[in-house]
Amino acid sequence: MSEAARGLVRVATYNIHRCRGLDGRTRPDRIAEVLQGIGADVIALQEVIGAGAWHEGQAQEIGAALGMGWVMATTRVLRRHAYGNVVLSRFPIVHHVRYDLSWKTCEPRCCQRVDVDVEGRPLHVYNVHFGTAILERRVQAERLAAIVCHRRVPGPKVVLGDFNEWTRGPASALLSERLQGVDLAAHLRRRRTYPGVLPLVHLDHIYYTGRVEVERVELVRTRRTLIASDHLPLVATLRVGT
């Protein structure tokens, strides 16, 4: 029996920094190699360049290299290319929604919801990238909590992304009240994810609600991940019920 058939789903969140590594080189193939080594079933990426005037986009290249389906939620246009969040999945993607999280004149932000079919069981995946201002993040946390907790979307839910909160602030406090947070301290000795080469802060998080149990958590710190992006990938193996 496969892990998915037993309700086990491996999820990951990874800010890929436009595939630009700390060596100054832009290499989607290197990001794909990192993700291939992780072996996640569902992957939430932030800071992805999509299709545009000059090429088909990093999501297309990474998805093709991994043999995974993918959908993109564009937050803005960058140098005549789409730019935003991407979810890749080994499971069938049955629905995709984009929610606006932009606040005042700050950089546009969004929440991407992707519903996947895990062996006949629905799983709602939310991929987010919060802003850098304290008040902005607080408003975004309120909006996100309302979106995730909406009664018209039943079933298990997982929220992943870069929350841009350097210390435990109002956004983290609010989300921890409304959702279950993956307690990295219970699973990891090292839990800081940014900057990748010498992690000082924990920006990347995983939350959940519904029938979800955390089996295992990993922070992927290898020679390749230290150079591929300015964040480290955060991975969790979850047991998902109906």
Secondary structure, DSSP 8 states (H G I E B T S, - for coil): --TTTTTEEEEEEEE-GGGB-TTS-B-HHHHHHHHHHHT-SEEEEEEEEEEESSSS-HHHHHHHHHT-EEEEEEEEEETTEEEEEEEEESS-EEEEEEEE---TTS---EEEEEEEEETTEEEEEEEEE--SSHHHHHHHHHHHHHHHT-TTS-S-EEEEEE---SSS-HHHHHHHHHSEE--GGGT-S----BSTTS--B--EEEEEESSEEEEEEEE---HHHHHH-SS--EEEEEEE--
